[in-house]
């Protein structure tokens, strides 16, 4: 058996930054690989194979077959809809919380309803059937909801509403986009906000409870040039933001949270959603924090979570500043939710099938809100919004590209190198090459190879282990 992979497919046709990061990670991790950019050779018999490529570019049959004459490692699970499709993720969380009432997902995932339709008039019957409880919430008039297409990304199709009529009008708007669409003008994506969607192309939607008490910070307090945080701004304005956390799943199954988390801010100051007296659509700019919708702003609204220490909390009077303890607690909650989410996905075996010879990077979106009953130890609550495959990392911007470089190098050292060198890596306990002194856990027991066993809650390579389990039947071929 070769001591290194013979060939590596690195193919990211629409993501040049990812392509560069993968190649750099392979160059720096000590694996001498022959990289191909188009496709694997016709025969890989007797050769080790690494596929670190976009989902559509890789040979999934080769991953699943795993010929005995070669070791094959692939950078995506073939089946993972339970995580990356919004309506499947909603089912995953609901099923898990039904079986485990004390799961942190019960409070850590906003209430969600599935909607499957193509035309607005289908809602009439749904209000008396599968959406009757959503209708009851809306009739009280004190809750805002957000509509999300189950399979769209980059903010497409997101809408806010708080009455049945508003939801029906949204679907009528989507129908109008369908009617206007022709071969030369894809109107479904040409609305002013850049969030259009055609219901003829997407039938699955989720309605999610809008979390109306977000933590608000003015990103202008944190200069982009590395100078110290501005302790106060005379005209400070609170902006909503969400956290983009990078999560790595490896083997069958270990899950890691990259502890360098991004804070992605809305470009407009936050205002609570309110109905328009003129009937005009609600301005989404204060509410949507997706960087894909505000590419024109560059890096102005992207920060590291750690850069928020000392920033004024503008969402509640007299709330003081964000402390290091706050951020530690936010990371703890994020790690707990990620581990529980993947554990829940394992219960959806038809829609999530981890493989021992695969790993994958996910971009997970989380929202920080004020806790209902704050205590000195926990002022804020973290909620999981969604998980994305092949996250749009290019939106991070040049200033923080080093964060991505370190992330991909960590993936190579933890997921790739041990697999091919026969060490005990992220998929099987421990991590070959982990730097001395990076372990945060005390008293970890040694494994059979004399290395410290990587335990849940422990951090190495800036990766915190969130879940360590063995999927039945995944260990053999």
C-alpha positions in Angstrom: 0.0 0.0 0.0 1.4 3.4 -1.0 2.3 5.7 1.9 0.6 8.6 0.2 -2.4 9.2 -2.2 -1.2 8.7 -5.7 -3.6 11.2 -7.2 -5.8 14.1 -6.0 -8.7 15.6 -7.9 -9.0 19.3 -7.1 -11.8 20.8 -9.2 -13.8 23.9 -8.2 -14.9 25.3 -11.6 -17.0 28.1 -10.1 -15.0 28.7 -6.9 -11.4 29.8 -7.6 -10.7 30.8 -4.0 -11.7 27.4 -2.8 -9.5 25.8 -5.5 -6.5 27.8 -4.3 -7.1 27.1 -0.6 -7.3 23.3 -1.3 -4.1 23.3 -3.3 -2.3 25.4 -0.7 -3.5 23.0 2.1 -2.2 20.0 0.2 1.1 21.8 -0.4 1.6 22.6 3.3 0.4 19.4 4.9 3.3 17.2 3.8 1.4 15.0 1.4 3.2 14.8 -2.0 0.2 14.4 -4.3 -0.2 14.5 -8.0 -3.0 17.0 -8.5 -5.4 16.8 -11.5 -8.0 19.4 -12.2 -10.3 17.8 -14.8 -11.0 14.2 -13.9 -9.5 11.2 -12.4 -7.6 8.7 -14.6 -9.7 6.0 -16.2 -8.2 3.4 -13.8 -7.1 4.0 -10.2 -6.2 0.4 -9.4 -3.5 0.2 -6.9 -3.5 4.0 -6.4 -4.7 6.0 -3.4 -7.2 8.7 -4.4 -8.2 12.0 -2.8 -11.2 13.8 -4.2 -11.3 17.3 -2.8 -13.6 18.9 -5.2 -17.1 20.3 -5.8 -19.9 17.8 -5.3 -20.7 17.6 -9.0 -17.1 17.1 -10.1 -16.3 14.0 -8.1 -16.9 10.3 -8.7 -19.3 9.3 -6.0 -19.5 5.7 -7.3 -15.8 5.4 -6.7 -16.3 6.7 -3.1 -19.1 4.2 -2.4 -17.3 1.3 -4.1 -14.1 1.9 -2.3 -12.1 -0.7 -4.2 -9.8 -2.9 -2.0 -6.8 -2.1 -4.2 -7.0 1.6 -3.4 -7.8 4.0 -0.5 -10.3 6.6 -1.6 -11.1 9.7 0.4 -13.8 12.2 -0.7 -14.6 15.7 0.5 -18.4 15.3 0.6 -20.9 12.8 1.8 -23.0 11.5 -1.0 -26.3 11.7 0.9 -26.7 14.6 3.4 -30.1 16.2 2.6 -31.1 15.9 6.3 -28.7 18.8 6.9 -28.5 21.0 3.9 -32.2 21.2 2.8 -34.2 23.5 5.0 -37.3 21.5 5.0 -35.4 18.3 5.7 -33.5 20.0 8.5 -36.8 21.1 10.0 -38.0 17.4 9.9 -34.7 16.3 11.4 -35.0 18.7 14.4 -38.7 17.9 15.0 -38.2 14.2 14.9 -35.3 14.4 17.3 -37.0 16.7 19.7 -40.1 14.4 19.7 -37.9 11.5 20.8 -35.7 13.6 23.0 -37.8 16.3 24.7 -34.8 17.7 26.6 -32.7 18.2 23.4 -31.0 21.6 23.1 -32.5 21.7 19.6 -36.0 22.4 21.2 -34.9 25.9 22.3 -32.0 26.2 19.8 -34.0 25.9 16.5 -36.8 28.4 15.7 -40.3 27.0 15.3 -40.7 25.9 11.7 -43.5 24.8 9.4 -43.2 23.1 6.1 -45.1 24.4 3.1 -45.3 22.5 -0.2 -47.2 24.3 -2.9 -47.0 25.8 -6.4 -49.9 28.2 -6.5 -51.1 30.7 -3.8 -54.7 29.4 -3.8 -53.5 26.1 -2.4 -53.0 27.9 0.9 -56.8 28.1 1.4 -57.0 24.4 2.2 -53.7 24.2 4.0 -54.9 26.8 6.6 -57.5 24.2 7.8 -55.1 21.3 7.7 -51.3 21.1 8.0 -50.9 24.9 8.6 -53.8 25.4 11.1 -51.4 26.1 14.0 -49.4 28.5 11.9 -52.7 30.2 11.1 -53.5 30.5 14.8 -50.2 32.1 15.5 -50.7 34.6 12.7 -54.3 35.5 13.8 -52.9 36.7 17.2 -51.0 39.3 15.2 -48.0 39.5 17.5 -45.6 37.2 15.7 -43.5 37.8 12.6 -42.5 34.9 10.3 -39.9 34.5 7.6 -40.5 32.4 4.5 -37.6 30.5 3.0 -37.4 28.2 0.0 -36.3 24.8 1.1 -33.7 24.4 -1.6 -32.6 27.9 -2.5 -29.5 29.7 -1.2 -27.9 33.1 -1.2 -31.0 34.7 0.3 -33.3 33.9 -2.7 -37.0 33.9 -1.8 -36.7 35.2 1.7 -39.7 37.2 2.8 -41.1 38.6 6.1 -44.8 38.5 6.9 -47.2 38.5 9.9 -50.6 37.8 8.5 -52.2 35.1 6.3 -52.9 37.7 3.7 -49.3 38.8 3.5 -48.2 35.2 2.9 -50.7 34.7 0.2 -49.6 38.0 -1.4 -46.0 36.8 -1.4 -46.9 33.6 -3.3 -48.9 35.7 -5.7 -45.8 37.8 -6.2 -43.8 34.7 -7.0 -46.5 33.6 -9.5 -46.3 37.0 -11.2 -42.5 36.4 -11.5 -43.3 33.0 -13.2 -45.7 34.7 -15.6 -43.3 37.4 -16.6 -40.4 35.0 -17.1 -39.2 34.3 -20.7 -36.1 32.9 -22.3 -34.4 36.2 -22.4 -35.4 37.6 -19.0 -35.2 35.4 -16.0 -37.4 37.8 -13.9 -37.6 35.4 -10.9 -34.2 36.7 -9.8 -34.5 40.3 -11.0 -36.5 41.8 -8.2 -35.1 44.9 -6.5 -33.9 43.1 -3.4 -32.2 40.4 -5.4 -34.2 37.7 -3.6 -36.7 36.7 -6.2 -37.7 33.1 -6.7 -40.1 31.2 -9.1 -42.5 28.8 -7.4 -42.7 26.8 -10.7 -39.1 25.8 -9.9 -39.4 25.5 -6.1 -42.3 23.8 -4.4 -40.8 23.3 -0.9 -40.7 26.2 1.5 -40.4 26.6 5.2 -41.9 29.2 7.4 -39.8 30.0 10.4 -40.5 32.0 13.4 -38.7 35.3 13.1 -36.5 35.9 16.1 -37.3 39.5 17.0 -34.8 40.2 19.8 -31.4 39.9 18.1 -28.2 41.1 19.6 -27.4 44.4 17.9 -23.9 46.0 17.5 -22.6 48.8 15.4 -19.8 47.3 13.2 -18.3 50.8 12.8 -17.0 50.3 16.3 -14.6 47.7 15.0 -12.2 49.3 12.5 -11.1 47.2 9.5 -7.5 48.5 9.6 -6.7 46.6 12.8 -6.7 49.7 15.0 -8.3 49.5 18.5 -12.0 49.2 18.9 -13.7 52.5 19.3 -15.2 52.5 22.8 -18.1 54.7 21.9 -19.7 56.3 18.9 -21.9 59.4 19.3 -24.2 58.2 16.5 -24.0 54.4 17.0 -26.6 52.4 15.3 -27.4 48.8 16.1 -27.1 46.3 13.2 -28.4 42.8 13.2 -25.8 40.1 12.4 -25.6 36.3 12.1 -22.7 34.0 12.8 -21.2 32.0 10.0 -19.6 29.0 11.7 -17.5 26.5 9.7 -18.2 22.9 10.7 -16.2 19.9 9.5 -17.8 16.4 9.6 -15.3 13.6 9.2 -15.7 9.8 8.8 -18.7 8.1 10.5 -18.8 10.2 12.5 -16.9 13.0 14.2 -17.9 16.7 14.0 -15.8 19.8 14.6 -16.5 23.5 15.0 -13.8 25.8 13.7 -13.5 28.3 16.5 -12.8 31.3 14.3 -16.4 32.3 13.7 -17.5 35.1 11.4 -20.0 37.8 12.3 -21.9 38.9 9.1 -23.8 42.2 9.6 -26.8 43.7 7.8 -25.9 46.8 5.8 -28.7 48.8 7.2 -29.4 49.6 10.9 -31.9 47.4 12.5 -35.6 48.3 12.8 -38.2 45.9 14.1 -40.4 44.6 11.3 -43.7 46.5 11.0 -46.5 46.4 8.4 -46.4 49.1 5.7 -49.4 51.4 5.6 -49.0 51.7 1.9 -49.0 47.9 1.4 -45.4 48.1 0.0 -43.1 45.1 0.5 -41.1 45.2 3.7 -37.5 46.5 3.3 -35.3 43.5 3.9 -32.0 45.3 4.3 -32.2 45.7 8.1 -33.1 42.0 8.5 -31.1 40.0 6.0 -27.4 39.5 6.8 -26.5 37.3 3.9 -23.2 38.7 2.4 -24.3 37.5 -1.1 -27.1 40.1 -1.0 -24.7 43.0 -0.2 -21.6 42.2 -2.2 -21.4 45.9 -3.2 -20.4 46.7 0.4 -17.2 44.7 0.3 -15.8 43.8 3.7 -17.5 46.6 5.5 -19.9 44.3 7.3 -17.8 41.3 8.0 -16.0 40.8 11.3 -14.5 38.0 13.3 -16.6 37.1 16.4 -13.5 37.7 18.6 -13.4 41.3 17.3 -16.7 42.0 19.0 -15.2 42.0 22.5 -15.8 45.4 24.0 -18.4 46.4 21.5 -21.5 48.2 22.9 -24.7 46.1 23.1 -27.3 48.4 21.4 -30.3 46.1 21.5 -31.2 46.7 25.2 -30.7 49.8 27.3 -27.9 49.5 29.8 -26.7 46.1 28.5 -23.1 47.2 28.6 -20.6 45.6 26.3 -19.9 42.2 24.8 -17.4 40.4 27.0 -15.0 37.6 26.4 -17.1 35.5 28.7 -20.1 36.2 26.4 -18.2 35.0 23.4 -17.0 31.8 25.2 -20.6 31.0 26.0 -21.7 31.7 22.5 -19.1 29.2 21.2 -20.1 26.6 23.8 -23.7 26.9 22.7 -22.8 26.7 19.0 -20.7 23.6 19.6 -23.5 21.9 21.6 -26.1 22.7 18.8 -23.8 21.4 16.1 -23.2 18.1 17.8 -26.9 17.7 18.6 -27.8 18.5 15.0 -25.6 15.9 13.5 -26.7 13.4 16.1 -30.3 14.2 15.0 -29.4 13.7 11.4 -28.1 10.2 12.1 -31.7 9.4 13.0 -32.7 10.3 9.5 -30.7 7.4 7.9 -32.3 7.7 4.5 -31.3 11.4 4.2 -27.9 11.4 5.9 -25.4 8.6 5.4 -21.9 9.3 6.7 -19.1 7.3 5.2 -15.8 6.5 6.9 -13.9 7.6 3.8 -15.4 11.0 3.5 -15.3 14.4 5.1 -17.1 17.7 4.4 -17.1 21.3 5.2 -20.4 23.0 6.1 -21.2 26.6 6.6 -23.6 26.9 9.5 -25.7 30.0 10.1 -26.5 30.9 13.7 -28.3 33.9 15.3 -27.5 35.4 18.6 -30.5 36.8 20.6 -31.1 38.0 24.1 -31.9 35.1 26.4 -35.5 35.1 27.8 -34.2 35.0 31.4 -30.6 36.3 31.3 -28.2 35.4 34.0 -24.6 36.6 34.6 -23.4 33.4 33.0 -25.7 33.5 30.0 -27.0 36.7 28.6 -27.5 35.5 25.1 -29.0 32.5 23.3 -27.7 31.0 20.1 -30.1 29.5 17.6 -29.3 27.4 14.5 -30.9 28.7 11.3 -29.5 26.5 8.6 -26.5 24.5 7.3 -25.0 24.9 3.8 -22.8 22.6 1.7 -20.0 24.2 -0.3 -20.4 27.6 1.6 -19.7 30.8 -0.4 -16.4 31.4 1.4 -15.3 34.0 -1.2 -17.7 36.4 0.4 -15.5 36.6 3.5 -13.2 39.1 1.7 -9.4 39.5 1.4 -8.9 40.9 5.0 -9.9 37.6 6.6 -8.6 35.2 3.9 -6.0 34.0 6.4 -8.9 32.5 8.5 -9.9 30.4 5.5 -6.3 29.4 4.8 -5.8 28.1 8.3 -9.2 26.3 8.2 -8.3 24.4 5.0 -4.8 23.5 6.3 -6.5 22.2 9.5 -8.9 20.1 7.5 -5.9 18.7 5.6 -4.0 17.8 8.7 -6.9 16.4 10.6 -9.0 14.7 8.0 -6.7 13.9 5.0 -3.2 13.2 6.3 -4.2 10.6 9.0 -6.4 8.7 6.5 -3.6 8.1 4.0 -0.8 7.7 6.5 -2.6 5.1 8.5 -2.6 7.3 11.6 -5.5 7.8 13.9 -7.2 10.9 12.5 -10.3 12.8 12.9 -12.4 9.9 11.6 -11.0 7.5 14.1 -9.8 9.4 17.2 -6.8 11.7 17.7 -5.1 13.7 15.0 -1.6 13.1 13.6 0.4 16.2 13.5 -1.7 18.2 16.0 0.6 20.8 17.6 1.9 20.1 21.1 0.1 22.1 23.7 -3.0 22.8 21.6 -5.2 20.4 23.5 -7.7 22.2 25.8 -8.9 19.2 27.7 -7.2 18.0 30.9 -6.4 14.4 31.7 -7.1 13.0 28.2 -6.3 9.3 28.1 -3.8 7.9 25.6 -4.9 5.8 22.6 -3.2 2.6 21.5 -0.7 4.6 19.5 0.4 6.7 22.5 -1.3 9.9 21.3 -3.8 11.8 23.4 -7.3 10.8 22.4 -9.3 13.7 21.1 -12.3 14.1 23.3 -15.6 16.0 22.8 -15.1 19.6 23.9 -11.4 19.5 23.3 -9.8 21.9 20.8 -6.9 21.2 18.5 -5.9 23.0 15.3 -8.7 25.5 16.2 -11.2 22.7 15.8 -13.4 21.9 18.7 -14.8 18.4 18.7 -18.6 18.5 19.0 -19.6 14.9 18.4 -17.7 11.6 18.5 -19.8 8.5 17.6 -19.6 5.3 15.6 -22.3 4.7 13.0 -23.3 1.1 13.0 -22.3 -0.7 9.8 -20.0 2.1 8.6 -16.8 0.7 9.7 -16.5 -2.1 7.3 -16.7 -2.5 3.5 
